[in-house]
Amino acid sequence: LSKGDTRVENLLESDDIRYMLEALDKMEVPVVRDETDPTAVTVTGQAGPINAPSDAEICELFLGNAGTAMRPLAAALCMGKGRFVLDGVPRMR
């Protein structure tokens, strides 16, 4: 949603972080992992809504048990174009 680069430091090594980063990768949001610091990434904002990578295909995002990723993505993706399916473990459905 934002414009420009945002550096995020001190990321936990957790399922929530891993699933969120995998989702951003799948949606083709530029995320650069810091080669010298595994707890840091730089995300390049798209200056607007996040759209599905393909107009023809559903963008399926598996978020496991990561409510911390599910809630903000559900809200943010409502503004974008395309079709998304956010899925997780059975208790998240």
Secondary structure, DSSP 8 states (H G I E B T S, - for coil): --EEEEEE-S--SSHHHHHHHHHHHHTT--EEE-SS-TT-EEEEEESS----S-SSS-EEEE-TT-HHHHHHHHHHHTTSSS-EEEE-SGGG-
